[in-house]
Amino acid sequence: MNLKNNVVNAGDSPFISDCALKDVTLPNGIRLRAAVMGTGRPLVLLHGHPQNYLTWRKIAPELSRRFTVVMPDLRGYGDSDKPEGDAEHRCYSKKVMAEDIIQLMAALGYQQFSFVGHDRGGRVGHRLALDYPDRVDRCVFIDIAPTATMYALTDKAFATRYFWWFFLIQPAPLPERMIGNDPAFFLQKHIEDQLKTPGATEPEIFADYLRCYQNPAMIHATCEDYRAAATIDLEDDRADSNKRIACPLLLLWGEKGTVGQLYDVIATWREKAHDVSGHALPCGHVPQEEIPEKTLTALLPFLT
């Protein structure tokens, strides 16, 4: 298959200057939307729930001075394809979503790259680093502890603060219908509760997040993402319990957020990786939107 023939220009980003949008059809048949900018060594920035590539808008321009920055929308999110879930939720497993990123980067001409993942994107990055150690030269995970660890240590505080980890995994179509009744309210409350910096998500950016989120196919996909995390992803983690992330791993988390307040983040990842460093940042769940300058200050020495 000639991968280059499966990359189609989709115009320019309306929110990030000098940023091209590309629709890439992968060998597995999935089409991913990716925003690309800059020149230099390739760097993947992978968003989480409920955002899309625009979560990187405040730091991507500076990173693009040193890197070719590739910002995909995960399958199921943004303007990427949103396949129907399967009985085992394998379609939205982090193993399959990691393979998407490998195929995407190959289609764009890159065999090795650095990686920064926030929230769900970081969980995809965990599988990416385990399954493709020769393709990822360094990783940054933002505001996550390992999925299996967080479920294993569930208590009232975690279940209350991260209730959607237990709501979205309910069998379809219960959460899909409840969210679909008023997606704007659910999305607004989710973002307001997660971010601790008022105004960090501008109205026009929220409007684009909502444009995607109110699509019933995306609501279903996000539920499938979390259903996979509570089932097939845990099975994959158990099967690879003896594996460790080989490349250097930097952890950043918000000191005002749930992950930073409930977990010793460094300790949780030392069970999963050989070379771990990191520190808290003065914000909530989304440093790249809340405190972009401090986020860049933390990222650049590690990435360069």
N, C-alpha and C positions, 0 to 999 in steps of 0.2 A: 504493500500500500504506500502511495506517495503522500506522506503526511502533509507536505506543504500545500497540496491541493485542497486540504481540508481546513485551511485557515482563511477566514473571510473577514475583511474589514467591515466593522459595524459603525463607523463614524468616530467622532471625538467625544470624550466625556464632557457633558455639560457643566460639570462641577470642578474638574481638575484640569488646569491648563496644560497643554502639550502632552496630553494623555490619550492614547488611541485605544479604542475598544475593538476587540477581535472575538469573533465567534469561531470556536475550534471544535470540529467534529472529531471525536476520538475513535481509535480502532474498536473500542467496545460499543460504539454507536451513540454514546452520550455527547451532547453538544454543551460545551462550557463557554460562558462569556468571561473574557479576561480583559482587564485594563493593563496596558503596557506603556512604560515611559522610561526614558533615560538610556544611558549607555554604560557598559562596564560589566563586571561579574554579575551573573543572574542572582536575583533575590526574590523569593516568593513571599508574599504577604497574604495570609489566609484568614479571613474574617470568621466571626462566630455568629451565634443566634442572638438577636433577630436581624443582624445587619447584613450588608453586602459589601462590595469592594470599597464603597465610599467611606467606610470607617477609617480608612488609611489616608483620607484626603489631606489631613494637616501635616503628615510626616512624609508622605511619598515624594513630594517635590524635592525636599532636601536629600532624601535617600537617592533620588534619581541622578543627583550630581556625581555619585560614585558607583551606582549599580544600574543594571537593567532591571527595573522593578516590574514584577508580574503579579497582578492582583486578581485572582480568579474569584468568581462567584461559585461557591460550592454547589454540587448537584443538589437540586431541590430548593436553592436559594436564588435571590436576585433574578437575573435574566438567563440563568442556566436552565437546562432541561430539568423537568420535575417528574421522573418516572413514578408509576404506581408502586407502592410498597408490596413486598411479597410476604408470605406466611412466616418466614423465619427472620424477616427484616434485614436479610443479607444485602439487599439493594442499597441500603443506607448504612451499612457497616462501615466503620472507619478503615477497615482493610480495603474495601472496594473504593471508598472515597480517596484513599491514599494512592491507589492505582490510577485514579483519574488524574491526579497531579503529575505523576510520572509520565503518563501518556501526553498530557498537555505540554509539559516542558519539552518532551522529545519532539512534538509537533512544531514547537517554536524554535527548535534547534539546539536545545540545551540538555546535556547529559548529567551535569553536576551543578548544584546550586546550594545557596544558603536559604534558611527558612525561618520565618517568624509567623507564629500562629496565635491567635487570640481565641479564648473560649473554645467553641467546637473546632475551630481551625487548629488549635493546639492539640486537641485530641486526635485529629487526623494526622497532625505532625508526629505524634507519638508512634502511630503505626508506620508512618512513612520512614522514620528513622530506624525502626526495628526491621522492617521488611526490605528496605533498600539502603543499607548502610554505605554502599559505595556511591550513592547518588547525592547524599546530603552531607555537606562538609561541616555544618554547624547549625544548631537549632536554638530558637528562642520561643519559649511558651509563656503566654501572658495570662495571668490570673486563673490558673487551674492547678489543682492537685490531680493525681491520677484517678481516672474514673472508678476503677475497682476499689481504691482506697476510700474515696468519698462515699460510695455505697456501703462499704463494710463498716464505716464509722458513723453511719447515720444515727442521729439523735433528734430530739425535738427541735433544737436550735437550727440544725441544718434543714430538716424537713419543713420548718416554718419559713425560713428565708429563701430556700430554693424549692418551693412547693411544686414548680412546673416539672422538676425531675420526676415527680410522682404522678402529676396530673397528665402530662403529655403522653406517658407510657400506657395509659388506660386503653383498652381495646377500641379500635375504630367502630363507629364514628363519634363516640362520645366527646372527646376533646375537640375534634374538628368542628362539630356542630356548635359547641358552646363558644369557641373562639370566633367561628364564622358569624355568629349572631351580632358581634360588635368588635371586629378586629382592631379598629382604631383605638378603642378604649383599652383592650388587652395590651396592645403594643405600647401605648403611651405609659400605662402603669408599669409595664415591665422595664422600659427604659428609665423612667423616673426613679424606680426603686433601685436599679442597678448602678446608675451613675450618681456620684455624690458631688458633682460640680454643675450647678444650675446653668443652663444655656449651652452646655457643651455640644449638644446635638441641635443644630440650628433648625428652624422651622422648615426650610426647603429640603434639608437632608432627611428630616423625619418624614416629610411628604414622599420622598423617594422610597424610603424604607417601607412606608405604608402602601405605596403603589404596588410593591412586590408582595407584601405580607397579606394584603386583602385578597390575593388570588387563592381560591380554595385549594389549588394544587400545591401551593407553597405551604399552606397551613397543614395539609396532609403530610408533606415532606418533612416539615420540622417535627411533627409527631413521630414519624418513622425514624428520624434521626435519633430521637431520645429513646424510642422503643428498642432500637438497635443497641444503644448504649447500655440498656438494662438487661439485654439478653445475649445476642450473638457476639457483641464486643467483649463481654465478660468471658465468654467461652474462648474467644481468640486470645485474650489475655492469659487465661489459665493454661492454654496450650503452649504459650511462649513464656511461661513464668521464669524460665531460666535465662532468657535473653535480656540484655541490657543495651541501652542506647550507647553507641560507640563514640559518636562525635561529641565535641564540647556542647554543653547545654546551659543556657542562661535562662534563669527564671525571674520574671518581674511580676509583681502583684500589687494590688491596691491595699494600703493599710486600713482604709475605711470600709473595705468590702468583706463579703462573707468568707471567701477563701483565706484572706489574710488574717481574719480574726478567729477562725475556727481551726486552722491547720498550721503546723510547722511545715511550710511549703518546701523548704530545702530538704528536710528530713524525708518527706514523702517521696521525693524524686531520687534521693540517694539509693532507694531500693530499686530504682528502675534504670539508672544511668551510671556510667563510670566517672564522668567529669562534670560536676554540677557546681554552679555558682549562681548568685542572684541576690536580690534585695527588694524591699518594699518601696513603693512610691506613694506620695501623698495625694491619694485619689480613691475613687471607687473601683468599679469593675472594668472600666474602659480607659486605660491611661492614654491611648493614642488620640482619643477625643477630648479627654478632660485636661491633660497636662502634656501637650505634644512636645514642647521644648524639653522638658525633663525626660520624656520618653526617648527622644532622640539622643540626649546626653547619655542615657543608659545603654542604648543600642549600638551607637557608632563605634566605640572602642572594641566591643566584642565582634562586631561584623567586619571590621576593617583590620 
